[in-house]
Every structure is written in structure tokens, then in C-alpha cells.
Amino acid sequence: MREEEEQILFEITSNITNKSAQSHIQHTFFVPENSETVYIDFSYDPPHEKEINENYRLMEEASSYYETKISHNSHDPIRNLLTLSLNDHDGFRGARHYHSPIQHVEISDSHSSPGFLNRKNTAGLWSVTVSVHALVTKTCEYRLRIYRKTNQDNYSTIPWRNKPLFQEIKENESGIPSFPKEEGFRKWIASELHTHTYHSDGKQSVLEMVEVAKKMGIEAVVMTDHNTISPFEEIEDAKAESGINILYGLEWTTFYGHLLTVGYKEPAYTDWRKIGPLDIEKGITEIRKQDALVGIAHPFRIGNPIGTGCHWEFSFESVNAFDFIEVWNSTRPGFKSYNQRAFQYWTELLNKGYRITATAGRDWHHNEEKNPLPAVTYLQMPEVSIDKDAFRTDFLLAIRAGRVSISYGKPLQLTVKQGESMYEVGDIVRHLDHQPIHIQVCSEEWNHNNRMDKTQATLVIVTNDGEVASGCLGQLHLETEINSKDVKWIRSELYVPIDNGDPELVAFTNPVYVR
């Protein structure tokens, strides 16, 4: 067995000034599983004021302020005092008010250092706090080094790396939720679910963004800046001026993945900083308290340290915890390889019996691209969604129920008929033996775009068994009939050559489910 080596979990050297006195400096770090003992080395320098005159001045000042006579030996310097306290994943673990500039602490289930509790070291986010009780020197440098000992040799300098989406997908044994079938007249609401402004790393105001959205025919936008809700202060004015529906949202831009949170009832902030790589379900619970939806953003984009947190690396029990997956991200999304992987992952989830909505997000930061080919997320909603609360409720229900069609142009409209019953995207067809399923897909005529050769457009109907029908070139209408045996889901797709290249996916629907 190879000898154990130190694996550093956190390390910092920090210079602070005497303006930091009476403050707490907290450092948060991740402790992996199987960390039987966690070691903390802490030191600070200088330990005390070395100048005799300054020591005398400090003593006289304190004596005068507190009106107390103090006998002081010039050889007794006035000391700095920095102490440590620790929280593990389960809460307070201990502290030691200890007058030593060099400290070594061990944390374990049976032999923790004085001041710290004995219990199992649980994997997750821990935090250590440096409390600056006294800082009498002009500056002080402290060093903090936290580590464990391990015989593993495959750890990275990045504390957490994980590829849960590359693991084999288990069959969904929980069944799928059903949603009430919408009655009455409905319409497609052109929407954008992933946006940014100058309040984070964007180059546009809320109003500038929605003015462009209005010219594109978009009727609803979710404001999802990175880890801040300050753009919410601009929303009411932007709505009044543009007439666009703007919903509250937030992109949790974490170290371990980006999570789109959509449709807060009120302009509330939910805090990603308390959530470690093993805690995403806890974070989702907090978000749902605000009546918002959650979805994985751009799950297969390159991650740390190139695209910090962009690749989904959170551990999770089941994809059923999420309302949607952003399978298309950025502009001309069908062409990008990381989106193709996300689309395939979503397809595999459908094949394993899951029900989860696929969305697109422009990840809209600016308007500098010429003819960028963004995908629009169309939501099928009742036409009577007029007031703010009703619109928001119907908007979120459409996402959850998968009443979603995504397109560079007009939405694909998929209808399925079995017997006398008609179904649309998001609906569930109850399987009837010996009754064929009639499928129809169509789209309104698309506006001209000189990058796309619509004369070569091909409509396709796809199920869990693969492609079952393909249309004629340039035709935006396709019908077919299939046997319902073994069919789990049905969706439509549209392929069009762009920039004189090969045909690529430019539109698709969420499925009609068969059970």
C-alpha cells in the first residue's frame, strides 16, 4: 500500500492591516468523502508589537481610556491575537481561544484537538473563521493551510471534479407527472429564458435588451443575471416602455454548475454560496420556497478552469429534481457540439422513461453579432393569460408540462391522434392496444433568412425507436401513422442547411408522451 500523502484542501497567505481588528474573516472550502482526519496549520506574524515606544503608547492609551492604572514592564510586548473557529458540513465544530501565533489542529471522530468536537467528518462545505481580536502592529500576515492525508493519486488541484452526466442513466422507476390538459384557445408565446445585463457580465441594460427582443417578436423574457437581483430594479420601467412580459430569475453561477432559476413570485434572492457539490437538492428546496422553477444550464459546456462552473458537476440523485434542461445554449445552438451532447443526453433520459422539458437559452449578453440565429423557446399558453400573476402561473406551468417548441424561426406544431382523442406537446397518450397513432407536424412559413436554405428543409418525426418518418424537401408539413406498441414518446425535428453547409437541426418540439 502506497504511503499517504498530504492533499491540500485550502491554503492562503493573507496580509491584513490594523484596520482589520475586531473582524471575522471566513474561508469556505470543500472536504471530500473519506477524510478521517482534517488537519489545520495556522500561524501569524508578527506575534506582537516589537517597538518599545509603541508598546508604551498602547499601554498608556488603554490606561487612560479605561481609567485604570496598569503597571507595565517594557519587556512585556502587546500581542496580536488571532483565533480560529470551525464549522463543518453539519454545523459548529469548535473553536479555541488560544494565545499562540503557531497552531496545529486535528479534526476527527475520536481525537480532535482541544476546543473541537469529536464526530465523523462529513463530506461537504466547511468554513474556518479567523477572528481578529487584537491587531496592534500596522500589518500582520497570517497563513492557513488545511489538508488531509490520502493514498489516492488521482486528485486534482481543482477541489471538486465530477462528470455525473457521463454515468449510465438508470431507468426511471418513479413514473412521470401528469398535468391537466389545457382547454380553450391557446397560443405560442415566444420567450427567452436566459439573459444577462451590465449588472453582471452583459453589455446591455434591461430596457436595451427587451427593445431588441420586441423587434424579434419575443413576448416574454426571464431576467437571469449571474448571482444578483439588482437588474430587477429596472424591470417595471422596461415593461412599461416595451410592453414585454419580464419575469424574475437568477442564474446560479456556482463552482460546480450553472442553474437557471425561473419565475420567482417576488424579487427574492436565493443564495448559491452555501451550496456545496453534494448539496444541490438543498439549494433546489430553497428556490422552490420562492415558487420558482429550476433547470440545468448548458450542461456539457467546458468547465473549470476554462469556463468556470459551466459544466454540470453537481452530484444529484435523480434528474426528476429539475424542471427543465437547457439543451440549446447560445446562438446557432444546433451547430455547437456541447449542445448536441446535451440534446442526446435529453433523448437518453426520455428513452429511460423520464419526463423533463428541454429549453433553449440565448445566454444573451450583447447585440454585437450580425444575424446570429438565436433559438426561441415557444411556450403554449392560454390566450387569457392577461394579468401579471396569471401570466406567470401559466408561463411556469407550460415549462413544467413541456408545452414547449424550440425554433430558429416559427414553432413546429405537433399533434397526435389516437381514436377520437387529440394530443399536443406535453400531453400523455394513454396506450390503446390495436389503435394506431396518427401524427401530424407542421409550421407556419418562416421569414426569409439568407443564411438558411429553406428549400432544403426536412421535417422528421422521431420516437424512442428512432426516426419514423421524413418529409419532402422544402415542405413544412408531414403526416404519418405508427403502431403504438413500445412507443414511449414522439417529437418532431426540422433540419436545414446553414451557410451552404450540411443540414443541421434548427427546430424541435418537446415530446408527446405515450404510456
C-alpha positions as CSV (number, residue, x, y, z in Angstrom):
1,M,0.0,0.0,0.0
2,R,1.4,3.3,-1.0
3,E,2.3,5.9,1.7
4,E,-0.2,8.5,2.5
5,E,0.4,12.0,1.1
6,E,-1.0,15.3,2.0
7,Q,-3.8,16.6,-0.1
8,I,-4.3,20.3,0.4
9,L,-7.9,21.3,0.7
10,F,-7.4,25.0,1.3
11,E,-4.3,27.3,1.6
12,I,-4.0,31.0,1.9
13,T,-1.4,33.6,2.9
14,S,-3.0,36.9,3.7
15,N,-1.7,40.3,4.8
16,I,-4.1,42.4,6.9
17,T,-3.7,45.8,8.5
18,N,-4.7,47.0,11.9
19,K,-7.9,48.3,10.3
20,S,-9.0,44.6,10.4
21,A,-9.1,44.5,14.2
22,Q,-12.3,43.2,15.6
23,S,-13.4,41.5,12.4
24,H,-14.1,37.9,11.3
25,I,-12.5,36.6,8.1
26,Q,-14.3,33.4,6.9
27,H,-12.9,30.9,4.4
28,T,-15.1,28.2,2.9
29,F,-13.7,25.0,1.4
30,F,-14.7,21.6,0.4
31,V,-13.9,18.4,2.3
32,P,-14.2,15.2,0.3
33,E,-15.5,11.9,1.4
34,N,-13.3,9.6,3.4
35,S,-11.5,12.4,5.2
36,E,-11.0,10.6,8.5
37,T,-8.8,13.4,9.9
38,V,-8.7,17.0,8.7
39,Y,-5.5,19.0,9.7
40,I,-5.3,22.7,10.1
41,D,-2.0,24.6,10.4
42,F,-2.4,28.2,11.3
43,S,0.2,30.9,12.1
44,Y,0.5,34.7,12.1
45,D,3.4,37.1,12.2
46,P,4.4,39.3,13.9
47,P,3.0,37.9,17.1
48,H,3.4,41.3,18.9
49,E,4.5,44.9,18.7
50,K,8.3,45.0,18.8
51,E,8.8,48.7,19.3
52,I,9.2,49.7,23.0
53,N,7.8,53.2,22.4
54,E,4.8,51.9,20.6
55,N,4.1,49.3,23.3
56,Y,4.3,52.1,25.9
57,R,2.0,54.3,23.9
58,L,-0.6,51.5,23.5
59,M,-0.5,50.8,27.3
60,E,-0.9,54.4,28.2
61,E,-3.8,54.9,25.8
62,A,-5.7,51.9,27.2
63,S,-4.9,53.0,30.8
64,S,-6.3,56.4,30.1
65,Y,-9.4,55.3,28.3
66,Y,-10.4,52.7,30.9
67,E,-9.3,55.0,33.8
68,T,-7.2,52.2,35.2
69,K,-3.6,52.2,36.5
70,I,-1.5,49.5,34.8
71,S,1.9,48.5,35.8
72,H,3.8,47.7,32.6
73,N,7.1,46.0,32.1
74,S,8.7,47.3,28.9
75,H,9.8,43.8,28.2
76,D,6.2,42.6,28.0
77,P,5.1,43.4,24.5
78,I,1.4,44.0,23.5
79,R,0.3,41.0,21.5
80,N,-1.7,40.4,18.4
81,L,-4.5,37.9,18.9
82,L,-6.0,35.9,16.0
83,T,-8.0,32.8,16.8
84,L,-9.8,30.0,14.8
85,S,-13.3,28.6,14.8
86,L,-14.6,25.9,12.5
87,N,-17.9,24.9,11.0
88,D,-18.2,21.5,9.3
89,H,-21.0,20.5,6.9
90,D,-23.2,19.7,9.9
91,G,-22.7,23.0,11.8
92,F,-20.4,24.3,14.6
93,R,-17.4,22.0,15.1
94,G,-15.5,24.0,17.6
95,A,-13.1,26.9,18.4
96,R,-10.1,27.6,20.5
97,H,-9.3,30.9,22.1
98,Y,-5.6,30.3,22.2
99,H,-2.8,32.8,22.6
100,S,-0.3,31.2,20.3
101,P,0.9,32.6,16.9
102,I,1.5,29.0,15.7
103,Q,-1.3,26.4,16.0
104,H,-1.9,22.9,14.7
105,V,-5.4,21.5,14.9
106,E,-6.7,18.0,14.1
107,I,-10.3,17.2,13.5
108,S,-11.6,13.6,13.7
109,D,-14.3,11.4,15.2
110,S,-12.2,10.5,18.3
111,H,-9.1,12.6,18.7
112,S,-9.9,16.2,17.8
113,S,-7.7,18.9,19.3
114,P,-8.9,20.8,22.4
115,G,-11.8,23.1,21.6
116,F,-13.1,20.9,18.8
117,L,-15.8,18.3,18.8
118,N,-15.3,14.6,18.1
119,R,-17.6,13.4,15.4
120,K,-17.4,11.9,11.9
121,N,-16.0,14.2,9.3
122,T,-18.9,14.7,6.8
123,A,-18.1,15.5,3.2
124,G,-19.3,18.9,2.1
125,L,-18.6,22.6,2.5
126,W,-16.8,23.6,5.7
127,S,-15.7,27.0,6.8
128,V,-12.9,28.3,9.0
129,T,-13.1,31.7,10.6
130,V,-10.1,33.8,11.6
131,S,-11.3,36.1,14.3
132,V,-9.1,39.2,14.7
133,H,-9.4,40.1,18.4
134,A,-6.4,42.4,18.5
135,L,-4.1,43.7,15.8
136,V,-1.6,46.2,17.4
137,T,1.0,46.1,14.7
138,K,0.5,48.1,11.5
139,T,0.3,44.9,9.4
140,C,0.1,41.1,10.1
141,E,0.5,38.2,7.8
142,Y,-1.5,35.0,8.6
143,R,-1.1,31.6,7.0
144,L,-3.7,29.0,6.9
145,R,-3.2,25.5,5.5
146,I,-5.9,22.8,5.6
147,Y,-5.2,19.3,4.4
148,R,-6.0,15.6,4.8
149,K,-3.8,12.6,4.2
150,T,-4.7,10.1,1.5
151,N,-3.1,7.4,-0.6
152,Q,-5.1,8.4,-3.7
153,D,-3.0,9.7,-6.5
154,N,-5.7,10.9,-8.9
155,Y,-6.8,14.1,-7.2
156,S,-6.7,17.4,-9.0
157,T,-5.6,20.9,-7.9
158,I,-9.3,21.8,-8.5
159,P,-11.1,20.7,-5.3
160,W,-14.1,19.1,-7.0
161,R,-14.4,17.5,-10.4
162,N,-17.2,15.2,-11.3
163,K,-19.0,14.1,-14.5
164,P,-22.4,12.8,-13.4
165,L,-23.9,13.2,-16.8
166,F,-21.4,10.7,-18.3
167,Q,-22.7,8.0,-16.0
168,E,-25.2,5.4,-17.2
169,I,-28.7,6.6,-16.8
170,K,-30.9,4.4,-14.7
171,E,-34.5,3.6,-15.6
172,N,-37.0,6.0,-14.1
173,E,-39.0,4.0,-11.6
174,S,-40.9,6.9,-10.2
175,G,-43.4,7.3,-13.0
176,I,-44.0,10.6,-14.7
177,P,-46.1,13.5,-13.5
178,S,-49.2,14.4,-15.5
179,F,-50.6,17.9,-15.9
180,P,-54.2,18.9,-16.6
181,K,-54.9,19.1,-20.3
182,E,-55.4,22.7,-21.4
183,E,-58.8,23.6,-22.7
184,G,-59.9,26.5,-24.8
185,F,-57.8,28.6,-27.2
186,R,-54.1,28.6,-26.8
187,K,-51.2,30.4,-28.5
188,W,-47.5,30.2,-28.7
189,I,-45.6,32.8,-26.6
190,A,-42.1,33.5,-28.0
191,S,-39.8,33.6,-25.0
192,E,-36.2,34.0,-23.9
193,L,-35.2,32.2,-20.7
194,H,-31.5,33.1,-20.3
195,T,-30.4,36.7,-20.2
196,H,-27.7,39.0,-18.8
197,T,-27.1,42.7,-18.4
198,Y,-24.4,45.0,-17.3
199,H,-25.4,44.1,-13.8
200,S,-23.1,41.1,-14.3
201,D,-21.1,40.4,-17.5
202,G,-23.5,41.6,-20.1
203,K,-23.2,44.7,-22.2
204,Q,-26.9,45.9,-22.2
205,S,-29.5,47.3,-19.9
206,V,-32.7,45.6,-19.3
207,L,-34.5,48.1,-21.5
208,E,-32.0,47.8,-24.3
209,M,-32.4,44.0,-24.2
210,V,-36.2,44.0,-24.3
211,E,-36.3,46.6,-27.1
212,V,-34.3,44.2,-29.3
213,A,-36.5,41.3,-28.1
214,K,-39.6,43.2,-29.1
215,K,-38.2,43.7,-32.6
216,M,-37.6,40.0,-32.8
217,G,-41.2,39.2,-31.9
218,I,-40.4,37.9,-28.4
219,E,-43.2,38.5,-25.9
220,A,-41.6,37.3,-22.7
221,V,-38.2,37.4,-21.2
222,V,-36.8,36.0,-17.9
223,M,-34.1,38.2,-16.3
224,T,-31.4,35.7,-15.1
225,D,-28.2,37.7,-14.3
226,H,-25.4,35.9,-12.6
227,N,-25.9,35.8,-8.8
228,T,-27.6,39.1,-8.5
229,I,-31.1,40.6,-8.5
230,S,-30.1,44.3,-8.9
231,P,-31.5,44.3,-12.5
232,F,-34.9,43.7,-11.0
233,E,-35.0,47.4,-10.2
234,E,-35.2,48.2,-13.9
235,I,-37.9,45.7,-14.8
236,E,-41.0,47.7,-14.1
237,D,-39.9,50.6,-16.2
238,A,-38.7,48.3,-19.0
239,K,-42.0,46.5,-19.0
240,A,-44.0,49.8,-19.2
241,E,-41.9,51.1,-22.1
242,S,-41.6,47.9,-24.1
243,G,-44.8,46.0,-23.3
244,I,-42.7,42.8,-22.9
245,N,-43.5,40.5,-20.0
246,I,-40.4,40.2,-17.9
247,L,-40.1,37.5,-15.2
248,Y,-37.8,37.4,-12.2
249,G,-35.0,34.8,-12.5
250,L,-31.4,34.2,-11.5
251,E,-28.6,32.1,-12.9
252,W,-26.9,30.4,-10.0
253,T,-23.3,30.7,-11.3
254,T,-21.7,28.2,-8.9
255,F,-18.3,26.4,-8.9
256,Y,-20.0,23.1,-9.8
257,G,-22.6,24.0,-12.5
258,H,-24.9,26.8,-13.6
259,L,-28.6,26.5,-12.5
260,L,-31.3,28.6,-14.1
261,T,-33.9,29.6,-11.6
262,V,-37.0,31.0,-13.3
263,G,-40.2,32.8,-12.3
264,Y,-39.8,34.0,-8.7
265,K,-43.2,35.3,-7.5
266,E,-41.4,38.2,-5.8
267,P,-38.0,39.8,-6.4
268,A,-36.2,37.4,-4.0
269,Y,-32.6,36.4,-3.8
270,T,-31.6,32.8,-3.2
271,D,-28.0,32.2,-2.1
272,W,-25.8,29.8,-4.0
273,R,-22.8,30.4,-1.8
274,K,-24.0,28.0,0.9
275,I,-24.4,25.1,-1.5
276,G,-21.6,22.6,-2.0
277,P,-21.2,20.0,-4.8
278,L,-23.2,17.4,-2.8
279,D,-26.0,19.8,-1.8
280,I,-27.9,20.8,-4.9
281,E,-31.1,19.3,-3.7
282,K,-30.9,21.5,-0.6
283,G,-30.5,24.5,-2.9
284,I,-33.4,23.5,-5.0
285,T,-35.6,23.2,-1.9
286,E,-34.8,26.9,-1.0
287,I,-35.5,28.0,-4.6
288,R,-38.9,26.2,-4.6
289,K,-39.9,28.0,-1.5
290,Q,-39.9,31.1,-3.7
291,D,-42.2,29.3,-6.2
292,A,-39.6,29.3,-8.9
293,L,-38.5,26.6,-11.4
294,V,-35.0,25.1,-11.7
295,G,-33.2,23.9,-14.7
296,I,-29.6,22.8,-15.7
297,A,-28.0,25.4,-17.9
298,H,-25.6,24.4,-20.7
299,P,-24.7,21.1,-19.0
300,F,-21.9,20.0,-21.4
301,R,-20.0,23.2,-21.9
302,I,-16.3,23.1,-21.0
303,G,-15.8,23.5,-17.2
304,N,-13.1,24.6,-14.8
305,P,-10.8,26.5,-15.1
306,I,-11.7,27.5,-18.7
307,G,-15.4,28.0,-18.3
308,T,-15.7,28.3,-14.5
309,G,-18.6,26.2,-13.3
310,C,-20.1,25.9,-16.8
311,H,-20.0,22.1,-17.0
312,W,-22.6,20.4,-14.7
313,E,-20.6,18.7,-11.9
314,F,-23.1,18.7,-9.0
315,S,-23.9,15.2,-7.8
316,F,-27.7,14.5,-7.8
317,E,-29.9,11.6,-7.1
318,S,-32.3,11.9,-9.9
319,V,-33.0,14.3,-12.8
320,N,-36.6,14.4,-11.5
321,A,-35.3,17.1,-9.1
322,F,-35.2,19.5,-12.1
323,D,-38.0,21.1,-14.2
324,F,-36.0,21.5,-17.4
325,I,-32.7,21.2,-19.1
326,E,-31.3,23.9,-21.3
327,V,-30.2,21.6,-24.2
328,W,-29.6,24.5,-26.6
329,N,-27.4,27.4,-25.4
330,S,-26.1,30.5,-27.2
331,T,-26.8,31.4,-30.8
332,R,-26.9,28.9,-33.7
333,P,-27.1,26.3,-30.9
334,G,-27.8,23.2,-33.0
335,F,-24.4,23.5,-34.6
336,K,-22.4,23.5,-31.3
337,S,-21.1,20.2,-30.1
338,Y,-21.8,20.8,-26.4
339,N,-25.4,21.4,-27.3
340,Q,-25.5,18.2,-29.5
341,R,-24.3,16.3,-26.4
342,A,-27.0,17.9,-24.3
343,F,-29.7,17.1,-26.8
344,Q,-28.5,13.5,-26.9
345,Y,-28.5,13.3,-23.1
346,W,-32.0,14.6,-23.0
347,T,-33.0,11.9,-25.6
348,E,-31.5,9.2,-23.5
349,L,-33.4,10.5,-20.5
350,L,-36.7,10.2,-22.5
351,N,-35.7,6.7,-23.5
352,K,-35.2,5.7,-19.9
353,G,-38.7,6.9,-19.0
354,Y,-38.1,10.4,-17.6
355,R,-40.2,13.4,-18.3
356,I,-38.2,16.6,-18.3
357,T,-38.6,19.6,-20.5
358,A,-36.0,20.7,-23.0
359,T,-35.5,24.5,-23.4
360,A,-33.2,26.9,-25.3
361,G,-31.4,29.9,-23.9
362,R,-29.6,32.5,-25.9
363,D,-27.4,33.3,-22.9
364,W,-27.9,36.8,-24.1
365,H,-25.1,39.2,-23.1
366,H,-24.9,41.6,-26.0
367,N,-26.2,42.5,-29.5
368,E,-23.0,42.7,-31.4
369,E,-23.5,39.6,-33.7
370,K,-24.8,40.1,-37.2
371,N,-27.7,37.7,-38.0
372,P,-26.9,35.5,-35.0
373,L,-29.6,32.8,-35.5
374,P,-30.8,32.6,-31.9
375,A,-33.3,29.9,-31.0
376,V,-36.6,31.0,-29.5
377,T,-38.4,29.0,-26.8
378,Y,-42.1,29.0,-27.6
379,L,-44.5,28.2,-24.8
380,Q,-48.1,27.1,-25.4
381,M,-50.3,29.1,-23.1
382,P,-53.9,30.1,-22.7
383,E,-54.7,33.3,-24.6
384,V,-56.5,34.6,-21.5
385,S,-53.2,35.0,-19.5
386,I,-53.5,38.7,-19.2
387,D,-52.7,39.9,-15.7
388,K,-49.3,39.5,-14.2
389,D,-49.9,36.7,-11.8
390,A,-52.0,34.6,-14.3
391,F,-49.3,35.1,-17.0
392,R,-46.5,34.0,-14.6
393,T,-48.5,31.0,-13.4
394,D,-49.3,29.8,-17.0
395,F,-45.8,30.5,-18.1
396,L,-44.3,28.3,-15.4
397,L,-46.9,25.6,-16.0
398,A,-46.1,25.5,-19.7
399,I,-42.4,24.9,-18.9
400,R,-43.1,22.2,-16.3
401,A,-45.7,20.5,-18.6
402,G,-43.3,20.5,-21.6
403,R,-45.7,22.6,-23.8
404,V,-42.6,23.9,-25.5
405,S,-41.4,24.1,-29.1
406,I,-38.0,25.5,-29.9
407,S,-37.0,27.0,-33.2
408,Y,-34.8,29.4,-35.1
409,G,-38.0,30.6,-36.8
410,K,-41.6,29.6,-36.3
411,P,-42.6,26.9,-33.9
412,L,-43.2,23.3,-35.0
413,Q,-46.7,22.2,-34.1
414,L,-47.0,18.6,-33.3
415,T,-50.4,16.9,-32.9
416,V,-51.1,13.2,-32.2
417,K,-54.4,11.4,-32.6
418,Q,-55.4,8.0,-31.3
419,G,-59.0,7.0,-31.7
420,E,-61.1,10.2,-31.1
421,S,-58.6,11.8,-28.8
422,M,-56.2,14.6,-29.9
423,Y,-52.9,15.4,-28.1
424,E,-50.2,18.1,-28.4
425,V,-46.7,18.5,-27.0
426,G,-46.6,17.8,-23.2
427,D,-49.7,15.6,-23.3
428,I,-49.8,11.9,-22.4
429,V,-51.3,9.4,-24.8
430,R,-52.8,6.5,-22.9
431,H,-51.8,3.4,-24.8
432,L,-54.6,1.6,-26.5
433,D,-53.9,-1.8,-28.0
434,H,-54.6,-2.2,-31.7
435,Q,-55.2,1.5,-32.1
436,P,-52.7,3.2,-34.5
437,I,-51.3,6.6,-33.6
438,H,-51.7,9.3,-36.3
439,I,-49.0,12.0,-36.2
440,Q,-49.0,15.4,-37.9
441,V,-46.4,18.1,-37.7
442,C,-46.5,21.5,-39.5
443,S,-45.2,25.0,-39.2
444,E,-46.1,28.4,-40.5
445,E,-44.0,29.8,-43.3
446,W,-40.7,31.1,-41.9
447,N,-39.4,34.6,-42.6
448,H,-36.6,34.8,-45.1
449,N,-33.1,34.5,-43.7
450,N,-30.2,34.5,-46.2
451,R,-28.1,32.1,-44.1
452,M,-30.7,29.4,-44.3
453,D,-31.8,27.4,-47.4
454,K,-35.4,26.5,-46.6
455,T,-35.8,24.9,-50.0
456,Q,-33.7,22.0,-48.5
457,A,-35.6,21.9,-45.2
458,T,-36.5,18.4,-44.0
459,L,-39.2,17.6,-41.3
460,V,-38.6,14.5,-39.3
461,I,-40.8,12.6,-36.8
462,V,-38.8,10.8,-34.1
463,T,-39.7,8.3,-31.3
464,N,-37.7,6.3,-28.8
465,D,-37.3,3.8,-31.7
466,G,-35.6,6.5,-33.8
467,E,-36.8,8.2,-37.0
468,V,-40.2,7.0,-38.1
469,A,-41.0,9.5,-40.9
470,S,-39.2,12.1,-43.1
471,G,-40.8,14.7,-45.2
472,C,-40.2,16.1,-48.7
473,L,-37.6,18.8,-49.2
474,G,-38.9,22.3,-48.5
475,Q,-42.2,21.1,-47.1
476,L,-43.3,22.2,-43.7
477,H,-46.0,19.6,-43.3
478,L,-45.7,15.9,-42.5
479,E,-48.1,13.2,-41.5
480,T,-47.6,9.5,-40.7
481,E,-49.2,6.7,-38.7
482,I,-47.4,4.3,-36.4
483,N,-48.3,1.3,-34.2
484,S,-48.3,2.4,-30.5
485,K,-46.5,-0.7,-29.3
486,D,-43.3,0.1,-27.4
487,V,-43.6,3.8,-28.2
488,K,-42.6,6.0,-25.1
489,W,-42.5,9.4,-26.7
490,I,-42.9,11.3,-30.0
491,R,-41.3,14.5,-31.1
492,S,-40.7,16.4,-34.4
493,E,-37.4,17.9,-35.7
494,L,-36.5,20.2,-38.6
495,Y,-33.2,20.2,-40.4
496,V,-32.0,23.0,-42.7
497,P,-28.6,23.8,-44.3
498,I,-27.0,26.9,-43.0
499,D,-24.3,29.0,-44.8
500,N,-24.3,26.4,-47.6
501,G,-23.3,23.6,-45.2
502,D,-24.8,20.3,-44.3
503,P,-28.4,20.2,-42.9
504,E,-28.4,20.9,-39.2
505,L,-31.1,20.8,-36.5
506,V,-32.9,24.2,-36.4
507,A,-36.2,23.4,-34.6
508,F,-37.7,20.6,-32.5
509,T,-40.6,20.0,-30.2
510,N,-40.8,18.6,-26.7
511,P,-42.5,15.2,-26.8
512,V,-46.0,13.8,-26.7
513,Y,-45.6,11.0,-24.1
514,V,-47.1,7.6,-24.5
515,R,-47.9,5.4,-21.5
